[in-house]
Amino acid sequence: CGNVWIEGKRIYYRKHRWIMEKHLGRKLLPNEDVHHKNGIKTDNTISNLEVMDHAKHTILTHTGRRKHKAEGRA
């Protein structure tokens, strides 16, 4: 996350989303997420980024993670 300059204004933007939008030449749709393929969230190289729908991204990023809020510490 960080700031980017758009039309002379400093705007807070998730850097991986900004990079993907520039690569695609369009704004991301509301249901589109940008996934870091190697899991390293600071690696924003275009080869490490992939656009996918929010539902798929949620399943992919949370599969295998431990649940702890509702069930107590697991």
C-alpha positions as CSV (number, residue, x, y, z in Angstrom):
1,C,0.0,0.0,0.0
2,G,1.1,3.5,-0.5
3,N,0.6,6.8,-2.3
4,V,0.6,7.4,-6.0
5,W,0.2,10.7,-7.9
6,I,-2.8,10.8,-10.2
7,E,-3.5,14.0,-12.1
8,G,-1.3,16.0,-9.7
9,K,-3.1,14.6,-6.6
10,R,-1.5,12.3,-4.1
11,I,-3.9,9.3,-3.6
12,Y,-3.7,6.4,-1.2
13,Y,-3.8,3.3,-3.4
14,R,-3.0,-0.4,-3.0
15,K,0.1,-0.5,-5.1
16,H,-0.5,-4.0,-6.6
17,R,-4.0,-2.8,-7.8
18,W,-2.5,0.3,-9.3
19,I,0.2,-1.7,-11.1
20,M,-2.3,-4.1,-12.5
21,E,-4.6,-1.3,-13.7
22,K,-1.7,0.3,-15.5
23,H,-0.8,-3.1,-17.1
24,L,-4.4,-3.7,-18.2
25,G,-5.0,-0.2,-19.3
26,R,-8.3,0.0,-17.4
27,K,-9.7,0.2,-13.9
28,L,-10.3,-3.1,-12.1
29,L,-14.0,-4.1,-11.7
30,P,-15.5,-4.1,-8.2
31,N,-15.5,-7.9,-8.1
32,E,-11.8,-8.2,-9.2
33,D,-8.9,-8.8,-6.8
34,V,-5.2,-8.9,-7.6
35,H,-3.5,-12.1,-6.3
36,H,0.2,-12.3,-5.5
37,K,1.1,-15.7,-7.0
38,N,4.1,-16.4,-4.8
39,G,2.4,-15.2,-1.6
40,I,4.9,-12.3,-1.1
41,K,2.7,-9.2,-0.9
42,T,5.7,-6.9,-1.4
43,D,6.5,-8.5,-4.8
44,N,4.5,-6.4,-7.1
45,T,6.2,-7.5,-10.3
46,I,3.6,-8.0,-13.0
47,S,4.7,-11.6,-13.5
48,N,3.7,-12.2,-9.8
49,L,0.3,-10.6,-10.1
50,E,-2.9,-12.2,-11.3
51,V,-6.5,-10.8,-11.6
52,M,-9.2,-13.0,-10.3
53,D,-12.8,-12.6,-9.1
54,H,-13.2,-11.9,-5.4
55,A,-14.8,-15.2,-4.5
56,K,-12.0,-17.3,-6.1
57,H,-9.4,-15.1,-4.4
58,T,-11.0,-15.5,-1.0
59,I,-11.1,-19.3,-1.3
60,L,-7.5,-19.4,-2.6
61,T,-6.0,-17.1,0.1
62,H,-7.9,-18.6,3.0
63,T,-7.7,-22.3,2.2
64,G,-5.6,-24.0,4.8
65,R,-5.5,-21.1,7.2
66,R,-6.3,-21.7,10.8
67,K,-9.6,-20.5,12.2
68,H,-9.3,-18.8,15.6
69,K,-11.8,-16.1,16.2
70,A,-15.1,-17.9,16.3
71,E,-13.7,-21.3,17.5
72,G,-11.1,-20.1,20.0
73,R,-7.4,-20.5,19.2
74,A,-6.8,-23.5,16.9
